[in-house]
Amino acid sequence: MPSISARIPDDERDELEEVAALLEEDRSTTIRKALDEGLSRIRIRIAVEQYQSGEISVNEAARLAGVSLAEWLEICRERNLTTQLSPEDIEGDADAATEL
């Protein structure tokens, strides 16, 4: 597994130590989990923004977010998302969903 290094402020280091203690894990494991969760949240945020603006379809948003179509639809429901998709976009999404 490759290694990376990063400089973080003292307060973030202290928070990292606190969370690692709460999880009863070492710092490296806690950092990997935080990075994984953070990247996932960023992918979802970007997918939400692009989907809401009508830039991408349902299937594209699910792919961008790194989740299944069912999980994406749940995210949409939780966030009350709406979009300006054309009937052709919806038809294409429906066709793609049946192929899954």
C-alpha angles and dihedrals in degrees: 000000000000120000128226132183131210136179115233132181118262093251091056090048089052091050090049090053091049094050092045089054091048090052091042089231137122121262095255093056091046091049091050091050092047091049092048093049092043094050090048091052091048092050090051092047092052092046091050092050094048094042093048091051091050094244094123138029129241093265093045090050092051091050093047091048091049094235137114120266090253091052090048092052089051090052089051091050093047092050097039090234122186129182141186098240119161121234088254091056091050092047090050091049091049091051092048092048092055089054091057 
